């Protein structure tokens, strides 16, 4: 009796693995800020949400993505709801991409990811600049965008293998 309950908990943990990783990454503010490298940052959350929303949307419920965005806003001191808006926009873009692509391939996903985060960073910059009058360094946005796009293939490969384990 206890064994079936344990396997049920384990199967739920396996199923919700990506959202657990996203929550941990947002709460820890996954970045290399502790090592103090100059001009190095990437957005792990964007990569994770894009991949899992595109490849297996059942494992990343929209409500949980929204809540992870709220946690991210609190941890990073952004206006409440901005990260949630970005995360949900990624979900919307991936839903559109899933519907229009007949044969998915890595290069198409990578280019669509680039376009998506270009649009997201532009919207983010405009919202923070116009509505909240925050001074934002454009070079930091460009560097973050560049490293996020560069690291996308690595995490795509890691998540592809993780997806085989979790399913």
Order of alpha helices (4+ residues) and beta strands (2+ residues): alpha-alpha-alpha-alpha-alpha-alpha-alpha
